[in-house]
Amino acid sequence: MSFWRNIAGLAVRRPDFADCPDCPPGLPGEDPAFSTAVTALGAKLAKADGRAHDLEFETFSEVFQTEGRSARDVRRLYELARQTTRGFESYARRLAKRYRSCPQLLEDVMDGLFHIATADGAVTADEMAYLERVSDLFAMSPLTFRRLKATHLGLAADDPYAVLETPHDAPDEELRQAWKRALVETHPDRVRARGLPAEFIALAETKAAAINAAFDAAMRERRALAPAGAA
């Protein structure tokens, strides 16, 4: 996957993405400030678990693929940046400020960082703390972060969104429709109507309770995350 090519593709499909009046003109991959910040963030993430392996640079190069003459400069910057995690917040802030009106681009960067973090088969607590902090500095919704986390690491068995089979950052109405649809499919009355034994009815009641609990948990979390004064 070529990150730079992916960004260019997004710009072609959505002209306003590249021509955002509040963002630097042109494609992000051609913006030296963008390239520098992304390279530093990827390198410092590799150091977050106390080690910085060549495998992580290979993964970085696979995701944030550079081309031509810039490859040598990117490698030099990467080697310098991965000596320490210090300073990563300033790069994240700089990137967030420069592309604050292009949240999809910042999400793509976070997606790439998750890919780097999972390169060695495990994400440490320090790496997760790093990713969460970058997400905060990007002003990313906690629910969007959870969706990205689930994409790369899988859903926890007790995650309410796993029960409802709905993305973490789906709109409230979509979540509500998924809840109603799941209830209809598992409602004990439907089991009774099919003439199934009492054991199946009890199982359907258990599933319906789990669906209701999942919806309630998801909505409680959303209310807790809502900005003060929001409806």
C-alpha beads as a LAMMPS data file, in Angstrom:
LAMMPS data file: protein, C-alpha beads

231 atoms
230 bonds

1 atom types
1 bond types

-500.0 500.0 xlo xhi
-500.0 500.0 ylo yhi
-500.0 500.0 zlo zhi

Masses

1 110.0

Atoms # bond

1 1 1 0.000 0.000 0.000
2 1 1 1.400 3.402 -0.950
3 1 1 0.250 6.057 1.484
4 1 1 1.280 8.932 -0.750
5 1 1 -0.511 7.394 -3.715
6 1 1 -3.574 6.779 -1.552
7 1 1 -3.610 10.436 -0.524
8 1 1 -3.334 11.467 -4.175
9 1 1 -6.243 9.180 -5.026
10 1 1 -8.389 10.770 -2.336
11 1 1 -7.595 14.177 -3.734
12 1 1 -8.635 13.115 -7.228
13 1 1 -11.949 11.712 -5.996
14 1 1 -12.650 14.683 -3.760
15 1 1 -11.247 17.887 -5.295
16 1 1 -12.145 19.924 -2.221
17 1 1 -9.881 17.633 -0.159
18 1 1 -6.780 18.891 -1.978
19 1 1 -8.080 22.425 -2.413
20 1 1 -9.187 22.901 1.188
21 1 1 -8.963 26.700 1.746
22 1 1 -7.670 26.208 5.288
23 1 1 -4.993 23.640 4.366
24 1 1 -1.749 24.076 2.436
25 1 1 -2.342 23.894 -1.329
26 1 1 -1.440 20.798 -3.333
27 1 1 -1.142 17.183 -2.243
28 1 1 -0.040 16.401 1.342
29 1 1 2.671 14.045 0.073
30 1 1 4.281 16.996 -1.694
31 1 1 4.244 19.124 1.465
32 1 1 7.689 18.916 3.179
33 1 1 6.170 19.811 6.554
34 1 1 3.684 16.958 6.229
35 1 1 6.363 14.464 5.179
36 1 1 8.655 15.523 8.025
37 1 1 5.939 15.276 10.689
38 1 1 4.671 11.892 9.498
39 1 1 8.202 10.470 9.288
40 1 1 9.034 11.685 12.798
41 1 1 5.795 10.317 14.241
42 1 1 6.387 6.915 12.655
43 1 1 9.998 6.791 13.852
44 1 1 9.217 7.857 17.399
45 1 1 6.394 5.332 17.585
46 1 1 8.944 2.641 16.742
47 1 1 10.910 3.746 19.802
48 1 1 7.890 3.889 22.122
49 1 1 8.314 0.287 23.266
50 1 1 11.989 0.884 24.051
51 1 1 13.239 -0.732 20.844
52 1 1 13.474 0.452 17.265
53 1 1 13.772 -2.410 14.795
54 1 1 14.515 -2.407 11.083
55 1 1 11.221 -4.288 10.662
56 1 1 9.386 -1.195 11.816
57 1 1 11.169 0.966 9.254
58 1 1 10.286 -1.562 6.576
59 1 1 6.659 -1.330 7.663
60 1 1 6.876 2.460 7.733
61 1 1 8.242 2.417 4.173
62 1 1 5.461 0.071 3.096
63 1 1 2.731 2.327 4.480
64 1 1 4.207 5.814 4.033
65 1 1 5.941 4.960 0.806
66 1 1 8.346 7.589 -0.473
67 1 1 9.449 7.903 -4.051
68 1 1 12.599 8.821 -5.918
69 1 1 15.020 11.343 -4.500
70 1 1 13.165 11.839 -1.229
71 1 1 13.748 8.268 -0.016
72 1 1 17.289 8.937 1.242
73 1 1 16.250 12.081 3.129
74 1 1 13.295 10.283 4.711
75 1 1 15.562 7.442 5.898
76 1 1 18.025 9.935 7.377
77 1 1 15.265 11.787 9.229
78 1 1 13.730 8.509 10.394
79 1 1 17.043 7.290 11.850
80 1 1 17.512 10.577 13.676
81 1 1 13.952 10.773 15.002
82 1 1 13.809 7.211 16.287
83 1 1 16.616 7.797 18.794
84 1 1 14.009 9.042 21.287
85 1 1 10.256 9.534 21.638
86 1 1 10.826 13.059 22.931
87 1 1 9.290 15.715 20.740
88 1 1 6.584 13.570 19.151
89 1 1 3.831 15.765 20.583
90 1 1 5.148 18.859 18.817
91 1 1 5.084 17.026 15.484
92 1 1 1.526 15.823 16.126
93 1 1 0.399 19.340 17.090
94 1 1 2.037 20.796 14.008
95 1 1 0.344 18.270 11.742
96 1 1 -3.027 18.761 13.448
97 1 1 -2.818 22.530 13.096
98 1 1 -1.734 22.394 9.476
99 1 1 -4.448 19.924 8.448
100 1 1 -7.136 20.650 11.034
101 1 1 -9.761 21.016 8.285
102 1 1 -8.849 17.655 6.737
103 1 1 -9.773 15.114 9.443
104 1 1 -9.812 12.207 6.980
105 1 1 -6.135 12.794 6.240
106 1 1 -5.300 12.772 9.954
107 1 1 -7.288 9.553 10.295
108 1 1 -5.254 8.041 7.448
109 1 1 -2.058 8.970 9.276
110 1 1 -3.351 7.335 12.466
111 1 1 -4.302 4.256 10.463
112 1 1 -0.729 4.048 9.203
113 1 1 0.691 4.465 12.706
114 1 1 -1.439 1.561 13.930
115 1 1 -0.026 -0.538 11.095
116 1 1 3.513 0.270 12.238
117 1 1 2.680 -0.508 15.874
118 1 1 1.430 -3.983 14.934
119 1 1 4.457 -4.759 12.729
120 1 1 6.122 -6.988 15.339
121 1 1 2.901 -8.823 16.170
122 1 1 2.059 -7.042 19.426
123 1 1 1.182 -3.543 20.606
124 1 1 2.693 -2.662 23.970
125 1 1 1.057 -0.448 26.583
126 1 1 3.615 2.280 25.802
127 1 1 2.818 2.128 22.100
128 1 1 -0.908 2.292 22.810
129 1 1 -0.371 5.294 25.092
130 1 1 1.594 6.961 22.258
131 1 1 -1.207 6.297 19.750
132 1 1 -3.867 7.568 22.148
133 1 1 -1.899 10.755 22.776
134 1 1 -1.441 11.413 19.048
135 1 1 -5.169 10.794 18.583
136 1 1 -5.936 13.365 21.294
137 1 1 -3.625 15.915 19.686
138 1 1 -5.325 15.270 16.342
139 1 1 -8.653 16.082 18.097
140 1 1 -9.910 12.700 16.933
141 1 1 -13.167 11.373 18.341
142 1 1 -12.586 8.612 20.937
143 1 1 -15.090 6.512 19.002
144 1 1 -13.123 6.933 15.776
145 1 1 -9.965 5.911 17.624
146 1 1 -11.759 2.825 18.944
147 1 1 -12.832 1.912 15.414
148 1 1 -9.250 2.140 14.167
149 1 1 -8.023 0.161 17.162
150 1 1 -10.610 -2.539 16.526
151 1 1 -9.683 -2.648 12.834
152 1 1 -6.058 -3.463 13.667
153 1 1 -6.378 -5.370 16.936
154 1 1 -9.858 -6.855 16.758
155 1 1 -12.918 -6.287 18.893
156 1 1 -12.999 -7.281 22.529
157 1 1 -15.544 -10.019 23.172
158 1 1 -17.525 -7.763 25.514
159 1 1 -17.405 -4.694 23.266
160 1 1 -21.025 -3.512 22.841
161 1 1 -20.306 -2.598 19.225
162 1 1 -19.294 -6.204 18.573
163 1 1 -22.672 -7.353 19.866
164 1 1 -24.489 -4.829 17.671
165 1 1 -22.119 -5.380 14.707
166 1 1 -21.828 -1.631 14.210
167 1 1 -18.763 0.631 13.767
168 1 1 -17.773 2.530 16.893
169 1 1 -18.294 5.921 15.266
170 1 1 -21.554 5.111 13.471
171 1 1 -24.206 7.847 13.891
172 1 1 -26.635 7.421 16.781
173 1 1 -29.517 6.628 14.448
174 1 1 -27.517 3.901 12.685
175 1 1 -26.678 2.400 16.078
176 1 1 -30.343 2.543 17.077
177 1 1 -31.422 0.815 13.860
178 1 1 -28.825 -1.932 14.393
179 1 1 -30.181 -2.464 17.913
180 1 1 -33.783 -2.740 16.686
181 1 1 -32.793 -5.036 13.832
182 1 1 -30.875 -7.347 16.163
183 1 1 -33.818 -7.470 18.579
184 1 1 -36.252 -8.386 15.818
185 1 1 -33.978 -11.210 14.665
186 1 1 -33.591 -12.720 18.149
187 1 1 -36.915 -11.872 19.805
188 1 1 -38.244 -14.785 21.921
189 1 1 -41.696 -14.409 20.329
190 1 1 -40.236 -15.367 16.940
191 1 1 -38.742 -18.472 18.509
192 1 1 -42.088 -19.391 20.044
193 1 1 -43.807 -18.823 16.702
194 1 1 -41.470 -21.356 15.100
195 1 1 -42.478 -23.917 17.719
196 1 1 -38.955 -24.427 19.053
197 1 1 -38.315 -25.990 22.491
198 1 1 -38.175 -23.974 25.711
199 1 1 -34.368 -24.129 25.722
200 1 1 -34.288 -22.102 22.503
201 1 1 -36.708 -19.577 23.953
202 1 1 -34.468 -19.143 26.999
203 1 1 -31.449 -18.681 24.721
204 1 1 -33.318 -16.043 22.702
205 1 1 -34.201 -14.195 25.907
206 1 1 -30.530 -14.224 26.929
207 1 1 -29.479 -12.874 23.526
208 1 1 -32.127 -10.149 23.638
209 1 1 -30.937 -9.097 27.089
210 1 1 -27.352 -8.933 25.808
211 1 1 -28.436 -6.799 22.843
212 1 1 -30.334 -4.393 25.088
213 1 1 -27.378 -4.194 27.491
214 1 1 -24.986 -3.513 24.606
215 1 1 -27.148 -0.704 23.257
216 1 1 -27.540 0.835 26.715
217 1 1 -23.774 0.650 27.317
218 1 1 -22.970 2.242 23.953
219 1 1 -25.439 5.079 24.501
220 1 1 -24.174 5.725 28.042
221 1 1 -20.648 5.984 26.693
222 1 1 -21.742 8.368 23.953
223 1 1 -23.498 10.612 26.444
224 1 1 -20.384 10.639 28.615
225 1 1 -18.240 11.593 25.605
226 1 1 -20.617 14.298 24.377
227 1 1 -19.345 17.877 24.800
228 1 1 -20.800 19.804 27.713
229 1 1 -24.098 21.407 26.747
230 1 1 -24.693 19.085 23.816
231 1 1 -28.259 17.885 23.314

Bonds

1 1 1 2
2 1 2 3
3 1 3 4
4 1 4 5
5 1 5 6
6 1 6 7
7 1 7 8
8 1 8 9
9 1 9 10
10 1 10 11
11 1 11 12
12 1 12 13
13 1 13 14
14 1 14 15
15 1 15 16
16 1 16 17
17 1 17 18
18 1 18 19
19 1 19 20
20 1 20 21
21 1 21 22
22 1 22 23
23 1 23 24
24 1 24 25
25 1 25 26
26 1 26 27
27 1 27 28
28 1 28 29
29 1 29 30
30 1 30 31
31 1 31 32
32 1 32 33
33 1 33 34
34 1 34 35
35 1 35 36
36 1 36 37
37 1 37 38
38 1 38 39
39 1 39 40
40 1 40 41
41 1 41 42
42 1 42 43
43 1 43 44
44 1 44 45
45 1 45 46
46 1 46 47
47 1 47 48
48 1 48 49
49 1 49 50
50 1 50 51
51 1 51 52
52 1 52 53
53 1 53 54
54 1 54 55
55 1 55 56
56 1 56 57
57 1 57 58
58 1 58 59
59 1 59 60
60 1 60 61
61 1 61 62
62 1 62 63
63 1 63 64
64 1 64 65
65 1 65 66
66 1 66 67
67 1 67 68
68 1 68 69
69 1 69 70
70 1 70 71
71 1 71 72
72 1 72 73
73 1 73 74
74 1 74 75
75 1 75 76
76 1 76 77
77 1 77 78
78 1 78 79
79 1 79 80
80 1 80 81
81 1 81 82
82 1 82 83
83 1 83 84
84 1 84 85
85 1 85 86
86 1 86 87
87 1 87 88
88 1 88 89
89 1 89 90
90 1 90 91
91 1 91 92
92 1 92 93
93 1 93 94
94 1 94 95
95 1 95 96
96 1 96 97
97 1 97 98
98 1 98 99
99 1 99 100
100 1 100 101
101 1 101 102
102 1 102 103
103 1 103 104
104 1 104 105
105 1 105 106
106 1 106 107
107 1 107 108
108 1 108 109
109 1 109 110
110 1 110 111
111 1 111 112
112 1 112 113
113 1 113 114
114 1 114 115
115 1 115 116
116 1 116 117
117 1 117 118
118 1 118 119
119 1 119 120
120 1 120 121
121 1 121 122
122 1 122 123
123 1 123 124
124 1 124 125
125 1 125 126
126 1 126 127
127 1 127 128
128 1 128 129
129 1 129 130
130 1 130 131
131 1 131 132
132 1 132 133
133 1 133 134
134 1 134 135
135 1 135 136
136 1 136 137
137 1 137 138
138 1 138 139
139 1 139 140
140 1 140 141
141 1 141 142
142 1 142 143
143 1 143 144
144 1 144 145
145 1 145 146
146 1 146 147
147 1 147 148
148 1 148 149
149 1 149 150
150 1 150 151
151 1 151 152
152 1 152 153
153 1 153 154
154 1 154 155
155 1 155 156
156 1 156 157
157 1 157 158
158 1 158 159
159 1 159 160
160 1 160 161
161 1 161 162
162 1 162 163
163 1 163 164
164 1 164 165
165 1 165 166
166 1 166 167
167 1 167 168
168 1 168 169
169 1 169 170
170 1 170 171
171 1 171 172
172 1 172 173
173 1 173 174
174 1 174 175
175 1 175 176
176 1 176 177
177 1 177 178
178 1 178 179
179 1 179 180
180 1 180 181
181 1 181 182
182 1 182 183
183 1 183 184
184 1 184 185
185 1 185 186
186 1 186 187
187 1 187 188
188 1 188 189
189 1 189 190
190 1 190 191
191 1 191 192
192 1 192 193
193 1 193 194
194 1 194 195
195 1 195 196
196 1 196 197
197 1 197 198
198 1 198 199
199 1 199 200
200 1 200 201
201 1 201 202
202 1 202 203
203 1 203 204
204 1 204 205
205 1 205 206
206 1 206 207
207 1 207 208
208 1 208 209
209 1 209 210
210 1 210 211
211 1 211 212
212 1 212 213
213 1 213 214
214 1 214 215
215 1 215 216
216 1 216 217
217 1 217 218
218 1 218 219
219 1 219 220
220 1 220 221
221 1 221 222
222 1 222 223
223 1 223 224
224 1 224 225
225 1 225 226
226 1 226 227
227 1 227 228
228 1 228 229
229 1 229 230
230 1 230 231
